Amino acid sequence: MLRLYLQAPFGVFRTFMAGSFRPTAEFITPSAAYGLLLNVAGIEMRRDDGKSPMTLIANGLPAAQIALGALEFPLQHSLYQQLHNYPVGSTGKERAPSTKGNKYNIVPVRRAVLSRIRAYICLDGNDALESQVHEGLAGNVPRAYGLPFLGDNNFLLDRFDPVEQLTPAYWFKPVAAEEDGLRERVTRLTITIDRQDMAKTVSALFAPCAEPTAEIPRDAWIEAGYR
C-alpha cells in the first residue's frame, strides 16, 4: 500500500453543472485523486478522437483501490471569474476560429473553491501503479502534461509525499442506503467520469467517519479506473 500526504492552499473538484454558479465537492473526489496519481506516474489518461471538442478518457487505464482521508476539513469560498467553455448548441461558434482550438465561449460565473487542504491519498491493489507513482514522485518518470494540480491549473500542490505511518484522519466512506439517522458533511463525489455520456459517469454520496482514525476503514476503499 502507498500512503501519500497531500497539502495544498487551494483546490476545486467540480461536478458537471451549467449555469452561473459552479459548485465544488466538499473534498477530493476519487476521480480527481486517481487523475492526480496517473499524472505523477506519467500515465496519459487523455485521448483525442479527432471529433469531440472535449478531452476524452483513454482506454485501458490501470485499476486500483483508493482511500481518501481528511486531516482537517477544507474551507469553502466563492469568487467571480471568467469561464471559458464549449457551449451547448451553436452559441458563439463564430468565435471558434479566432481562438485557435481553445474554448471559445466566455461568460462570467461565480465559482466555489476549497482552501487549506490537508489530506491522505492511499493507493492499494496495483503494485505496478504504486511503483510508477513512487518513481514519478522521485522525478524519474517523464510526464507529458505539466505540473500536478487540483482541479484548476493554477491550484498547485505544496506537498505530495509518501509517508510510512498515518496519523488519525477522517476517512470518507460511501453512505449506505440502509443507514439510519443523519450524517454530517455528506457530499457527492465522482468516482469515474465520462465527458461524452454523462449517464456513464459514476458518483456516490460520501461522508467522513465520525471520529478520526489512523487505520483505514475497510469500506473507505473505492475502486477507481477506466476499462
N, C-alpha and C positions, 0 to 999 in steps of 0.2 A: 504493500500500500504506500502511496505517495501522499504526504501531508504538506500542504503549501499554505503559508501565511500571506495574505494579501492586504495591502494598505494603500488607500488612495484618497485624495482630498475630495474628488467628485466622481460621480458615475450616474448612468441612466440606463434603464432597462425597459424599453418601450413595449407596450402592447400594440397591436395593429389598430390604429384609430384614425378616423378622419374628423375634420372639424378644427376649430380654432384653439382647442386645448388638447395638449398631448401629455397624457399621464405617464407615470413610470410605476413599475412594480416596486414594492417596498424593500426588496432585497435583490441580490444577484440571482438571476434565473439559471436553472440548469443548462438551458441552451446557450446563454452567454458564457457561463463557466466552461462549457465544452468548446465553444469557439475560441476562447482565450487560451485554453490548453493546446488546441491544434495550432494556433498562431505561434506559440512559443516553441512547439515541436517542429515547426517548419512544414506542416502539412496543409496544403492548399485546399480549402473547403468550398471555393467558389468555382463555378464553371460558366461559360458563355455559350449559349446555344445558337447565337447569331440571329435570334429572332426577338427574344424578350428584352425589354428595356431594363429590367431589374436584374440584380445579381442572383443567380440560381445556386442551389446546393449541389456539390459534386456527388457522384455515385460512389458507393463502396467505402465510405469513411469508417474508421475503426469505432467499434462499440466499446463502452466502458461503464463502470459504475461510478457515480459522482455523489458526494455528500457535501452539504453546504452548512457552515456554522457561522453565526454572528458573535463576535466578542463584545460588540455593543451594537445597538440598532442605529442605522443611519438616520440623519435628519433629512427632512424633505422640504424643498423650496420650489419657487416658481419664478420664471423670468420671461420676458418678451424677447422674441428673436425672429429673424427672417428664416423661413423654412423653404428649402429648395427641394422640390419633389417632382414626381411624374404624376400629373393629374389624371383623374378618372375621365374617360371620354376624350374629346378632341380639344378641350380648353387649352389655349396657349401654344398649340403646336406650331404656330407661325414663328415662335421664338426658338424652336429647336435647332435650326441651322446655325444660329449665332452663338450657341453655347457649346458647339463642337463636341457633342456627345454627352455633355453633362446634364444634370437635371434642370429643366428649363422653366418650371413653374415656381414662382416666388410669392409667398404670402406671409403676412405677419401672424404669429401664433404665440400663445402662452404655453411654456413647456415646464413640466415638473422635473427637478433634478434631485439627486441624493448627495449628501456630503458626509464626510467623516466616516469612511468605510473601513472597517476593521473586520476581517473575515478569514475563515479557513475554507479552502477548496481541497477536498481529498479525492483521490483517484484510486480505483482498485479494479481488479478483474481483467487487466490488459497489460501484461509485463512489457511488451514491446513499446506501447504508447508511453508507459511510465518512463522507460529508458530514454525515449526520444525527448520527452519533456525535460528530464534531467539534463540531457545534452544541450537542449536549447537554452536552459537557464544558465548553463556554463558558457554560452556563446559559441558552441561547437557545431551548430546547425544553421545553414543558410536559410533565411526566410525571405519570401517574395513580397510580403505585404506589410511593410512598415513596422512601426512600434506597436506593442500591445496597448490596447486602450479599453475603456469600459463604456461601450455604447455610443460614444461620440468621440471622434478622433482628436479632440483637444482635451479629453479627460484621461490623462495618462496615469500610470501607476507610480507610487513612491517605492513600494517594495512588493516583491513576489518571490518568496524564499522558501526552500524546503526546511522543515523543522522535524526534529526527532520525536519530540513529545508534544502532545496537545494540552493546552490549558482549557479550563471549562469554557464552553461556548453554548449558545442557543442554537441547536440543530433544527433545521427546517424539515418538517415531515408532511407528507400529504394528509389532508383532512379526510378521514373516513366518513362515508355517508351515514354509517350507523352510530356515529358518536353522539352522545347526549351533551347538552349544555353548550354554552357559547365559548369560543376560543378567541384569545386576544391576538391581534396582529395577523389576522387571516389575509392573505394576498394571493392573487392568481399569478403563477409563474409558468412560463413557457418551457417545455421540455425539448421539443423539436419544432422547427419552423419550415413551412412550405410557402414560399412567396408567390408561387404560381396558383396554388389552390389552397385558400385559407381553411377549407374544410379538412385538410390533411394536417394542419398544424395541431400539435398535441400540447395541452396545458392542463393544469390541475390547481386546485386550491391547496395552499400550503400554510402552515403555521409553525412558529418556533416552539420547542419544548418549553414547558413551564419553568423549569429550573436548569441552569447551565450545568453541563457535564463534560468531563474530558473524554469520556467514552462515547463513541458514535453510536446512536441507537440503530438497531437493525433496519427499522423502517424509514430511516433517513437516507438510505442508499437508493439512488434513482438511476435507471439505465438510460444513458444518453448515446446518441449515434444515429447515423443515417445509412440505410442499406440501399 
